[in-house]
Amino acid sequence: MLKIVIVCWYDREWYIETPNCINTARDTFIAKNIDTVLFPFLQIKLSRNDYIDYLNTFLKEKNPDIVLWWNWSNITLQEMEIVRKKNSKRVFMIYNWDDPPCWENNDLEIMKYFDISFSSCISTLDRYKKHGVKICKYLLPGFSPMTHYYEKNKDYECDVSFVCTNLYEKHNTLINRKKMCIDLENDESINFHLYGPEFLKEIAPKSYRGSVEHEINRLVFSNSKININVHIDSSSDGYLNERSIIIPGCGGLMLIDDVKGLEKNFIQDKECIVIKNQDTIIEQIKDILDNYQKNEKIKYAGYEKVIKNHLFDKWCDFIINTYNEFIIKKIIINNVNINKNELIKEREKNKQHKVIWILSDDILDIKYSKAKSIMTIIRTYVCNYGDTIKFLSCDDKIKEKYAMLICECDYDSLEKKYKLENDNSIIT
């Protein structure tokens, strides 16, 4: 059974009864028969001095194939080096769901200790590669209908809502959050609700409704006629925050800033509405409200889009498929001068990988005794490591020869005993 340890923040992500993004990912992996546990790194770090030793002991006991770092900002470069050396045979993944903003205060050299990175931004994928990550993939946040769904609640009903964690006044944001909130506060014809940290009360005291936990923000998104969603960085291709997924997932109508590459994920005016510009946002909101019945179909289309593309079920499949892509290596046997010692060395250096042995009929040009010796090596790894043999040729006579060389039996017997596949397109 495949095993995963997810490195997160606090143990509340373990035991909280209400589903959240971390334990939902864990439960989705478990439902796919993947043994998955969480490690609350920040909480351990704050509670004990030997937190790195504790992590290494935990990984030794759990013995995971994959260590998925959802939280990587609380570990230093030197500490990661220690952890990586102790766990060199495990696949280290990073999921960065707030990329690129979270790059600013982190040492990028730490990326060299990761095998695979998943990012919510296309523009930054090259950064990971330049810092040593082997496989870099674009992956937006997932959502779960267990956590985020439509739920009517009169206490949260309003014309417009904005869930805000920070004003980011030092950033060159496309939309000035502070000005937008003040303008909405001052327009008495619009019922505006503002959610977030208490300091927001100073800029919009009438509209401020306190903070809202991730586990119940569906109530905001379900009961607001318009949900404003703006980004710290609108210029990086493909970057979308988590609210871009969960607002439509709750059946909410999303009014979003014009982020670069938005069209890769949502169709403007069909699945979301794009803010035209800062100066006309109040007029645009009033127009949406005045024509709400016409605009209501947009939120239904947005819901259909995220249900189709962004459920945690698909998110977890993407993680596992990428892992399989990483661990499977191809060793092509089509060199008549191949040396069996070189072959063993090549296989041994890829111990953490499964290997596809790709057999070309060129191998049959070498002496029978040498070919048999090489095939014996392949047979050993197929048995012990779960490797796969693929044939480049579909000629039955050639496959019979391979069968004789591998175990001195006919091809039918060989096919029953080992994992054999035909593949004429494996090399392009």
C-alpha positions in Angstrom: 0.0 0.0 0.0 1.3 3.5 -0.9 1.9 5.7 2.2 1.9 9.5 2.5 2.8 11.8 5.3 1.4 15.4 4.8 3.4 18.0 6.7 1.0 20.7 7.9 0.7 23.3 10.6 -1.4 22.4 13.7 -2.9 19.3 15.1 -6.4 20.9 14.8 -6.0 19.7 11.2 -6.0 16.2 12.5 -8.9 16.0 14.8 -11.3 18.8 14.0 -14.7 17.4 13.2 -15.5 19.9 10.5 -13.7 19.0 7.3 -10.9 21.4 6.2 -8.6 21.4 3.2 -5.9 19.4 4.9 -7.9 16.6 6.5 -10.2 16.5 3.4 -7.1 15.8 1.3 -6.0 13.1 3.8 -9.5 11.5 3.8 -9.6 11.5 0.0 -6.2 9.8 -0.2 -7.4 7.2 2.4 -10.6 6.6 0.3 -8.2 5.7 -2.5 -6.6 3.0 -0.3 -3.5 5.2 0.3 -2.3 5.2 3.9 -2.2 8.9 4.8 -1.3 10.7 8.1 -0.6 14.3 9.0 2.4 15.8 10.8 1.6 19.2 12.5 5.1 20.7 12.0 4.6 24.2 13.3 2.9 23.0 16.5 5.7 20.5 17.1 8.3 23.2 16.5 6.7 25.5 19.0 6.4 22.8 21.6 9.7 21.0 21.7 13.4 21.8 20.9 14.1 18.4 19.2 11.4 18.9 16.5 13.7 17.9 13.6 14.7 14.6 15.4 11.1 14.1 16.2 10.1 14.5 12.6 12.8 12.1 11.4 11.7 9.5 14.0 8.0 10.0 12.9 9.0 9.4 9.3 11.0 6.4 10.2 8.1 4.9 12.1 5.5 5.7 9.5 7.8 4.8 6.6 6.0 6.8 3.9 6.7 6.6 0.2 5.8 10.3 -0.2 6.3 13.3 2.1 4.0 16.0 0.9 5.0 19.4 2.4 1.9 21.6 2.5 3.7 23.7 5.1 7.4 24.3 4.1 7.7 27.9 5.3 8.6 27.0 8.9 11.7 24.9 8.3 15.1 26.3 7.5 17.5 25.3 4.7 19.8 23.6 7.2 17.0 21.7 8.8 15.6 20.5 5.5 19.1 19.2 4.5 19.1 17.1 7.7 15.6 15.7 7.1 16.4 15.0 3.4 19.6 13.1 4.2 17.7 10.9 6.7 14.9 10.3 4.2 16.8 10.1 0.9 14.7 7.2 -0.5 11.4 9.0 0.0 9.8 11.2 -2.6 9.6 14.8 -1.3 6.8 16.9 -2.7 5.8 20.5 -2.1 2.4 22.0 -2.6 2.4 25.8 -2.9 -1.2 27.0 -3.1 -0.3 30.7 -2.5 2.2 31.2 -5.2 3.9 33.6 -6.0 3.1 35.8 -2.8 4.7 33.3 -0.4 8.1 33.3 -2.2 9.0 36.7 -0.9 10.1 35.7 2.6 11.6 32.2 1.9 15.0 30.9 0.9 14.6 29.5 -2.6 17.6 27.3 -2.1 15.4 24.9 -0.1 13.7 23.8 -3.3 16.7 21.7 -4.2 15.6 19.2 -1.6 12.2 18.5 -3.3 11.7 16.0 -6.1 8.3 17.3 -7.2 6.6 20.7 -6.9 2.9 21.6 -7.4 2.1 25.3 -7.7 -1.0 27.4 -8.2 0.9 29.6 -10.6 2.2 28.8 -14.1 4.7 31.7 -14.2 6.8 30.4 -11.3 7.2 26.8 -12.5 10.6 27.7 -14.0 11.8 29.0 -10.6 11.3 25.6 -9.1 13.3 24.0 -12.0 16.1 26.5 -11.7 16.4 25.6 -8.0 16.6 21.9 -8.6 13.1 20.5 -8.5 12.9 17.6 -11.0 9.1 17.7 -11.9 7.1 20.9 -11.7 3.3 20.9 -12.2 0.5 23.5 -12.2 -2.2 22.5 -9.8 -4.9 24.8 -8.4 -6.4 24.2 -5.0 -9.1 21.6 -4.6 -12.4 21.8 -2.8 -14.8 19.4 -1.2 -18.6 19.4 -1.4 -18.4 18.2 2.2 -17.0 21.5 3.2 -18.1 24.0 0.6 -21.7 23.8 -0.7 -24.8 26.0 -0.9 -26.4 26.6 2.5 -29.0 29.3 3.0 -28.6 31.5 6.1 -30.4 34.9 6.6 -27.6 36.2 8.9 -25.2 36.2 6.0 -27.5 37.6 3.3 -26.2 40.8 1.6 -25.6 42.4 -1.8 -21.8 42.2 -1.8 -19.3 40.5 0.5 -15.5 40.5 0.6 -13.5 38.1 2.7 -10.1 39.7 3.2 -7.0 38.6 5.2 -4.9 41.7 4.5 -5.0 45.0 2.6 -1.5 44.4 1.1 -1.0 48.2 0.8 2.7 47.7 0.0 2.0 45.5 -3.0 1.2 46.9 -6.4 -2.2 45.2 -6.5 -4.6 45.6 -9.4 -7.4 46.6 -7.1 -6.8 48.8 -4.1 -8.6 46.9 -1.4 -8.8 49.7 1.1 -10.3 52.2 -1.3 -12.8 49.6 -2.6 -14.0 48.8 0.9 -14.4 52.5 1.8 -16.3 53.2 -1.4 -18.6 50.2 -0.7 -19.1 51.3 2.9 -20.0 54.8 1.9 -22.6 53.8 -0.7 -25.8 53.3 1.4 -27.7 51.7 -1.6 -25.4 48.6 -1.4 -25.6 46.2 1.5 -21.9 45.4 2.0 -20.4 42.8 4.4 -16.7 42.8 5.1 -15.0 39.8 6.8 -11.5 39.5 8.1 -9.1 40.6 10.9 -10.4 43.2 13.4 -8.3 46.0 12.0 -10.7 46.1 9.0 -13.3 47.5 11.3 -11.4 50.8 11.3 -12.0 51.3 7.5 -15.5 50.0 7.3 -17.1 50.0 10.7 -20.8 49.6 9.5 -20.0 46.8 7.1 -17.5 44.8 9.2 -18.9 41.5 10.3 -15.9 39.9 12.0 -13.7 37.1 11.0 -15.1 33.9 9.4 -13.5 30.5 9.7 -12.5 28.5 6.6 -14.8 25.7 7.7 -18.0 28.0 7.5 -17.1 30.6 4.9 -19.6 28.7 2.6 -22.3 30.7 4.5 -20.8 34.0 3.2 -20.3 32.7 -0.4 -23.8 31.1 -0.5 -25.8 34.1 0.8 -24.0 37.0 -0.9 -25.4 38.1 -4.3 -21.9 39.0 -5.3 -18.6 37.7 -3.9 -15.6 39.9 -4.6 -12.3 38.0 -5.0 -9.1 39.9 -5.7 -5.5 38.8 -5.7 -2.2 40.1 -4.3 -0.6 39.5 -7.7 -2.6 39.8 -10.8 0.3 39.7 -13.3 1.5 36.1 -12.8 0.1 33.7 -15.4 -2.5 31.3 -14.1 -2.3 32.4 -10.4 -5.6 31.9 -8.7 -6.2 31.8 -4.9 -8.3 29.2 -3.1 -11.4 31.4 -3.0 -11.4 31.3 -6.8 -12.5 27.7 -6.5 -14.6 27.6 -3.4 -16.8 30.7 -4.2 -18.3 29.0 -7.3 -18.2 25.7 -5.3 -20.7 27.2 -2.8 -23.0 28.4 -5.6 -21.7 32.0 -5.3 -21.4 34.6 -8.1 -17.7 35.6 -8.3 -16.6 39.1 -9.2 -12.9 38.7 -9.8 -10.0 40.9 -10.7 -8.5 40.6 -14.2 -5.7 38.2 -13.3 -3.4 37.1 -16.1 -4.4 33.7 -17.6 -7.9 33.7 -16.0 -9.2 32.3 -19.3 -7.3 29.1 -18.8 -9.7 28.2 -15.9 -12.9 30.4 -16.2 -14.8 31.9 -19.1 -15.4 35.6 -18.5 -19.1 36.6 -18.4 -20.1 32.9 -18.5 -18.6 31.4 -15.4 -17.5 34.6 -13.5 -17.6 38.3 -13.9 -14.3 40.3 -14.2 -13.9 43.7 -12.5 -13.5 46.3 -15.3 -11.4 48.7 -13.3 -11.0 50.3 -9.9 -12.9 53.5 -10.7 -16.1 51.9 -12.0 -16.5 49.0 -9.6 -19.4 50.6 -7.7 -21.3 51.2 -11.0 -20.5 47.7 -12.2 -21.8 46.2 -8.9 -25.0 48.1 -9.2 -25.5 47.0 -12.8 -25.0 43.3 -11.8 -27.6 43.7 -9.0 -30.0 45.5 -11.3 -29.8 42.6 -13.8 -29.3 39.8 -11.3 -31.6 37.3 -12.9 -29.6 37.5 -16.1 -26.3 37.2 -14.2 -27.5 34.3 -12.0 -26.8 31.8 -14.7 -23.1 32.7 -14.4 -22.9 31.3 -10.9 -24.5 28.0 -12.0 -21.9 27.7 -14.8 -19.1 28.5 -12.4 -20.3 25.8 -10.1 -20.4 23.2 -12.9 -16.8 24.2 -13.9 -15.3 23.6 -10.4 -17.3 20.4 -9.8 -15.9 19.1 -13.0 -12.3 20.2 -12.7 -11.4 20.9 -9.1 -12.8 18.4 -6.6 -10.2 17.0 -4.2 -10.8 13.6 -5.8 -9.2 14.9 -9.0 -6.6 16.8 -7.0 -5.4 13.7 -5.3 -5.4 11.7 -8.5 -3.1 14.4 -10.0 -0.7 14.1 -7.1 -0.5 10.3 -7.4 -0.2 10.2 -11.2 2.7 12.7 -10.9 4.3 10.4 -8.3 4.0 7.5 -10.6 5.5 9.5 -13.5 8.4 10.3 -11.2 9.2 6.9 -9.9 8.9 5.1 -13.2 12.2 5.2 -15.2 12.8 3.8 -18.7 15.9 1.7 -19.4 16.0 1.0 -23.2 17.9 -2.1 -24.2 18.8 -1.5 -27.8 22.5 -1.2 -27.7 24.4 -4.3 -28.9 27.4 -3.1 -27.0 25.6 -2.9 -23.6 27.6 -4.1 -20.6 25.8 -6.0 -17.9 27.7 -4.3 -15.2 26.6 -0.9 -16.6 23.1 -2.2 -16.7 23.2 -3.2 -13.0 24.7 0.2 -12.1 22.0 2.0 -14.0 19.3 0.1 -12.2 20.8 0.4 -8.7 21.1 4.2 -8.9 17.4 4.3 -9.5 16.4 2.2 -6.4 13.5 4.4 -5.5 12.0 4.0 -8.9 10.2 1.3 -10.7 11.7 0.7 -14.1 10.2 -0.1 -17.5 12.7 -2.3 -19.4 12.2 -1.6 -23.0 13.4 -4.4 -25.3 14.4 -3.8 -28.9 15.2 -6.6 -31.2 18.7 -5.2 -31.5 19.5 -7.0 -28.3 19.2 -10.3 -30.1 22.2 -9.3 -32.3 24.6 -10.0 -29.5 25.9 -13.4 -28.5 23.3 -15.7 -27.0 25.3 -16.2 -23.8 25.6 -12.4 -23.2 22.0 -11.8 -24.1 20.9 -14.5 -21.6 23.1 -12.9 -18.9 21.4 -9.5 -19.5 17.9 -11.0 -19.5 18.6 -12.8 -16.2 19.4 -9.4 -14.7 16.1 -8.0 -16.0 14.2 -11.0 -14.6 15.7 -10.4 -11.2 14.5 -6.8 -11.0 11.1 -7.7 -12.4 10.7 -10.2 -9.6 12.2 -8.1 -6.8 11.3 -4.6 -7.7 8.0 -5.0 -9.6 9.5 -3.7 -12.8 7.7 -4.0 -16.2 9.0 -5.4 -19.5 7.9 -3.7 -22.7 8.5 -5.0 -26.2 9.2 -2.7 -29.1 8.5 -5.4 -31.6 5.2 -7.3 -31.9 6.9 -10.1 -33.9 5.9 -13.3 -32.1 9.2 -15.1 -33.1 11.2 -12.3 -31.5 9.1 -12.5 -28.3 9.7 -16.2 -28.2 13.4 -15.5 -28.3 13.1 -13.1 -25.5 11.1 -15.7 -23.5 13.9 -18.3 -24.1 16.5 -15.8 -23.0 14.7 -14.6 -19.8 13.6 -18.0 -18.4 13.9 -20.7 -21.1 10.2 -21.1 -21.5 7.7 -20.2 -24.2 6.2 -16.7 -24.5 2.8 -17.7 -23.1 4.3 -19.0 -19.9 6.5 -15.9 -19.7 3.5 -13.6 -20.0 1.7 -15.4 -17.2 4.8 -15.2 -14.9 6.0 -11.6 -15.5 4.6 -8.2 -16.3 4.9 -8.0 -20.0 3.4 -5.4 -22.4 3.6 -4.6 -26.1 4.3 -1.1 -27.0 5.4 0.1 -30.4 5.1 3.8 -29.4 7.2 3.9 -26.3 10.0 5.7 -28.1 9.1 8.7 -30.2 
